[in-house]
Every structure is written in structure tokens, then in C-alpha cells.
Amino acid sequence: MITERHLQIFIALAEEQHFGDAARAVGITQPPLSQGLRRLEALVGAKLFERGAGGVELTPAGVALLPYARRALTSIEDLHQAAVARDPEGPEIRLGLAPEVPPSAGAAVAAACGSMIPGSRVTVVTAPTSSLVNQVGTGRLTLAAVLHPAVLDGLEAGPVSLLPTWALVPAATVDSEVVALRQLKGLPIAVRPRAEAPAARDLFLDTLALHRPDGGTVVVTDERAGLAMAAAGQAIVVTADPALIAPGVGRHRLADDPLPLRLRLVWSRTRTPFLRPNDVMAQLTEALAS
């Protein structure tokens, strides 16, 4: 029997075109995602994806099945919403967090969800901004904290919160507590892949080029990888996480805060009837900024 999880796996893989990214979007590891896909292909009697050099692509059978899978998943989610509206235990809040969101900020939003919406049950997943927007739009997530700017495809959005950032540089590279970007010479700035948040990443790179035309960038998988490169004397990390630190790495406030972390909450008005933007979203946004 085809299950909701089979549909989630199929749709996520069609959207992400990469097993690892699809697994993160669904909130599972890659092995069960692969197993779920094989089971779905056996149930429908057709191969749904072809592997390529950069990931996977839908086969003609997969292309034909995709709109039916989306409609089926939407129907299942509508069923869940109808049940939630009458559930005495309260609604489930499925919160998505971009990986750039500092742990303290993510925890504050999750706590606010639980306190602002009586009886709610909060679950949390982490995924890139582009994936989170898709998941909110399809109803797999209730709301998400994403990077700004981003193409929101009709989703509701709260105000933009600006979080200050620090530069993490190899020890003894800079003496002053506050440093200008143009002073950070000789090493590349660690950045995450553009595909995770194209508009936000472009704004970051354009601003970086304006303040620091030389030095370049290096792509890393996450801030922990960037921190390791900084400790090895190979890169500089710009982060909003006040707790990200390691031996051999200096932490410096950026003068005039030219690269703040821009975050906002997004949600679907039609899929989240229990969210009241006027009295709930403002408090959730305040929690994000705090």
C-alpha cells in the first residue's frame, strides 16, 4: 500500500533532485529514503528516477506520477488539518529552521510556539531555505524561519529580523575586537552552497564584494566545516551564532554590521488556520529576533 511517507519521499526527491537533500527535507536519513523509493517503485511498477552526474531526474513515468502524488499528499494533509481543528490535544506545529539560524534563536521560536498556541505539539526539522519554502507551501511544515530575501511563492511572511554577525578568523590574524571587512585580507570567506538560498546568497556575495573586493570565497557544507577551516588557518567564517567558537579561532565584531543575518518567518494562511498572524506571529518574530 502506498503511504503518506512514500508520497513525501517521492515529491521531495523530485523537488530536490538529490538523495541527501531530499532526506533532510523529509526529516530522515538517506538509507530509509532509498528504501522507501524502491518500495514505491515496486508498488507502482515503474522506475521513477534516473541517476545523473549531479543527482537524479524524473523518468517519464515519474513526471506523469508527480501531479497525482501532489494531489494525493494534499488530500492527506487536508484530512490531517480537519482532524487537528477538532483535536482536544491541540495542533501539531511543524517548525522548519534554516541551518544558519543560531541554536538559541531556533530554541526561542520553538518555545514560543509551545507557549503562544495552547496545547500545541512542536516538532522541528532543519533544511536549506529553498527546501523549507517548498515544504511550507505543500503543507509538510507549519511554518519556517528562512533566510531573506527568498522567493516565497505566495506564502505569508513576517517582518525581517536582522541578527548581528561576527567574523571568526585564525588566531592572531586581527588584533582589534571590532574589525572592518576590508581588513580581513588573505583568506577566503566560507559560504554555503548558493542553491540552498539563491537570493540571500547573492545579496551576501554582492555586499561582500562591495566591502571586500579581494579575497574570494570558499564553499563549505555548514558552519562547523567553516569553523574547522578557520581553526586550520584556511578560511574566515561570518556567523550570527554567539556560541560558535573553537581553540585557535578569534571572534571579532564586524564594524557597522555590513553582513547581518536576515531572517523571517513564513507560513501558509490557508494551511494553518490555528495561526493568528496578528497575535501569534508578532510574538514568534520577536522570539526569533531575541
N, C-alpha and C positions, 0 to 999 in steps of 0.2 A: 504494500500500500504506500502510495506517495504521501509523505508527511509535510508539515509546515517547514521543518528543518531542511528537507530536500529542496523545497522551493527557495528557501533563504540562501542555501549554498549555490544553487544554480543561478539565481539572479545576481548575487554578489560576485560570482566568478565572471558572469557576463559583463558586469559593470567595471570591475577592477582589472580583468584580463591578466590576473597574476594570482597564483595559489596562495602565496604568503599574505598579500594584501586582502584577498577575499576572506581568508581565515580570520584575520584581525577584524574585518568588517562584521563577520558573523559572531565573533567572540569565542572562537575555538582555535585549536592548533591545526596545523596543516594535515597531519595524518587522518584525523576523523573527517576533515573536509574532503580529502581524496576518496576515502571510503564511502562517504555519502554520495559523492558524484558517481562513483562506479555503481552503487546501488540504484540510483535514479536512472542511469543509462540502461541498466538491466530491466528496470520496470517499464520504461517507455520503449525499449527495444531498438534504440538508436544511439549512435555516438554523437555527443552534443558539443564537444570541443576538440580542436586540433592544437597540438603544441607547436609553438614557433620559437624563433630565436629569442624574442623579448618577453614571451609569456604564452597566453593561449588565445585562440579565436574561436568564435562560434562556427560550427558546421552549418550547412543549410538546414538540417533538422533542428539544430539549436536555435537558429534565427526564427524558424517557424514556431517553435515552442515558447519562446520568450514572452510574447504578449499574453498568451494564455496563462503562463506561470505568474506573471504580474497581477493579472486579474484575480487568479485564484488566491494569491497571497493577500491581496487587498480585501477580498471577501472574508478570509480567515481573520484578518486584523479588525475588520468591522464587527465581526462576531465577538472578538475579544473586547472591543470598546463597548458594545452593547451590554456585555456581562459586567464589565468594570463599573459602568454607570449605576448598576444596581447591586454592586458588591458591598456588603456591610463592612468588609475589612478595608475598604478604600482602594484607590487606584494604584497601579504599579507605575512608578516613574523610571523610565529607562533613560539614563543620562549618559551622553557621549562627551568625551573630553579630548580635545586635540592634544597631542603629546607635548606641545610647547607650554600648555597650562601648568603653572607651578603646582606641586602636590598640595600645598597649603590652600591655594585658591580653589582647586578642584574639590578638596575636602569641605571647604566652606560652602560651596554651591550644593553639594550633596546633603550636607547637614541642613541647609536652608530649605531644600526640597522636602525633607522629612518633617520640618517644623512648620513650614508655611502651608502645607497641604495635609490636613489632619488624616491620620490613618494610612498614609501612603507608604508603599514599599519601594525602596530605592535600589536599583542596580546600576552599575557603572561599567562602561567599556571605553577603551582608548583606541582612537583611529585617526588617520590624517583628516584634515578639514574637508577635502573633496569627498571622501567616503562618508563622513558624518553628515554632510548636507544631503547626500543621496539617501542615507538611512532615515533621516528625519522626514524627508519628502515621501518616502514609501511607507512610513509608519513603523519601521523597525526600532526607531528611537523616539522617545517623547520629546526631548529637547537636547541641545548640544551647545557646548562652548567651543566656538570655532575662531580661526584667525580672520581678521578683517584687513583688506577687503576680500570678498568672495562672491561668486555668482550664486544667488540664493534660490533661483527658480521658483519664485512666488512664495517662499516661506516668510513667516513673520520674524522680525528681528528686534532685539532690544538695542539700547544705545551702546556705542563703542566705549569700552573701558581701556584706558592706557595704563599699562604696568611699566614701571621703570626697569631699566636693564643695567647689567654690569658687564664689564669686559673681563674675561678670565684669560690671563696671559702667563707664559712661563715665568717663574720667579726671577726677580732681579732685572726683568726686561724694562719695567717702568718703576720710577721711584715715588711719584706723587699718588695720593689717594684718588684724586679726580683726574681723568685723562681725556684728551680730545682724540677723536678718531684719527685725525691726521698724524698724531704722534705714534700710532701703532703701526710701525713700519717693519718690513722684512718678513712677516709671516702672513699666510692666508687666513681669512675668516672662515670658520667652519659653518656651513649651511646645510639644511636638509634638502632632499630632492625637490625640484620645482613642481613635479606632478602632484605632490601632496597638497599644495595650496598655491596654484599658479599666480593668482592676482596678488596675494600677500607676499609671496616670494619675490615677485617682480618689483613691488614697492620697496621691499627691503634692499634689494640689489641696486635699484636706482638711487636710493638715499645713500647707500654705502659708497657708490661711485662718486656721488656729489661731494661727500666729505672726505673720502679716501680714494682718490683716483688710481693709486698704485697699491699693489699688494695681493690682489686677487682673492679667490675663494677656493675652498675645497669642500666637496660634498661628503657628508657623514650620515650614517643611518639614524643617529639620535644624539642627544646632548651628552650622554655618557661616553659615546665614542669620541665626540669632540673634546670632552674633558681629558680623556686619555691622551689624545694627541697634544693637547696643551701641556700636560704633565711631561710628555716626551719632548717638548720644545718644538713641536711641528705646526701648531696652529693656535689661533685665538678664538675664543667662544664668546658670543654675545647671548646672555641669558637673563630671564626675569626670575629665575628660581633663586631665592635668597639662601637656600641651603646647599646649592651645588658648589662644592669645593673639594680640593684634593691637595695632598702634600706636593710641594714644588710648583704650585699654581697661585699666582697673585690675583686678588679680586679688586677691581677698580670701578668706581662710578664713572659713567660717561658724561662728560661735560655737556650741558644743555639737553641731555637725553634725546639724541637725534634718532635713536632706533628703539622707541618704546614697543612693547608687545601689545598689539591691538587685538582685543578680544570682544566678542559679543555673543549673546545667547540667541539661538534660533529655534523655532518651533513651528508646528503646523496648527493653525487655528481650528481647522476642521477635524483634525485627528486627535486633538487634546481638549475636549470640551471642559475638563475639570481645571484647566489652567485659566486664570483670570488675569490677563496682562496688566490691568490697572492696579490690582492689589497684590499680585504674586510676583510677576516678572520684575517689577521695580526692586523688590527685596532680593530676588535672586541675583539681579545685576549688581546690586550693592555688595552682596556676598562675594561675587566674582572679583570686584574691584578691590575689596578689602584684603 
